[in-house]
Amino acid sequence: MRRKIVAGNWKMNTTPAEGKALIADVLAKVGEVPAGVELIVSTPFTHLIPAAEQLANSGVALAAQNCANHESGAYTGEVAPAMVAATGATYVILGHSERREYYGETDALLLEKTKLALKHNLAPIFCIGEKLEERESNIHFDVVKTQIEAVVCQLSSEELAKVVLAYEPVWAIGTGKTATSAQAQEMHAFIRSVLAAKFGKQAEEVAILYGGSCKPSNANEIFAQPDVDGGLIGGASLVAADFIAIAKSF
Ligand SMILES: O=C(CO)COP(=O)(O)O
């Protein structure tokens, strides 16, 4: 049985006080989430230490949204993987399309970040996905394959065992336009086949989340697909009731 995961990516939203209130709201409802569904919340860096304290013993895991590709030193503004891990976060989102697009993060940089995160016991939630024009030009499978081969396929099988993948078609992020369940399943199965070419049967064990305008009204149909193992939720994760409703959609 593969893991079932619902992760909330808060992006650059909430003050620390608002974040604290949102976590309290999530924790108040966490008992409604079916057994076996893992919850993760990914807050801004500034919230990580208090969030880790608030989430202690709750069963809800904490993620950062980025980390540096260096261990320490003269990298103004960066946060090292070891620093993130010391907050109590156990996951880090890497390869998000917003980081690729707005901060120029390349596959080569993401491989460095991924390796270093794993070295410091942070489990990467590694994001992949094509842009609208790439899907319209029918190169979406090639784009996603290249993203996986450049990073995930460079890992050892011991490293892969700690990685969660998230397929997030860029055209579905924050647009209200979700991939159809058939489009999600088709791509998730393809992603698994790319992993299988390198890692064999282990590909069956990798959790692959869907992200992009996932909400309570569509999560059920998407999560019902055989190769979809949960969701990486943006906007809807900022409303505790919606986030929990999505986690109840398996
Ligand atoms: O980018 C996302 C999660 O990482 C998805 O964002 P939305 O759910 O707001 O579309």
The ligand as a MOL file (V3000), in Angstrom:
LIG
                    3D

  0  0  0     0  0            999 V3000
M  V30 BEGIN CTAB
M  V30 COUNTS 10 9 0 0 0
M  V30 BEGIN ATOM
M  V30 1 O 1.0390 25.3360 -6.3010 0
M  V30 2 C 0.2460 24.6780 -5.6650 0
M  V30 3 C 0.6690 23.8940 -4.5010 0
M  V30 4 O 2.0500 23.8410 -4.3950 0
M  V30 5 C -1.1850 24.6350 -6.0380 0
M  V30 6 O -1.7280 25.8800 -5.7610 0
M  V30 7 P -3.3280 26.0850 -5.8660 0
M  V30 8 O -3.9360 24.9170 -5.0880 0
M  V30 9 O -3.5720 27.4040 -5.2160 0
M  V30 10 O -3.6700 26.0150 -7.3110 0
M  V30 END ATOM
M  V30 BEGIN BOND
M  V30 1 2 1 2
M  V30 2 1 2 3
M  V30 3 1 2 5
M  V30 4 1 3 4
M  V30 5 1 5 6
M  V30 6 1 6 7
M  V30 7 2 7 8
M  V30 8 1 7 9
M  V30 9 1 7 10
M  V30 END BOND
M  V30 END CTAB
M  END
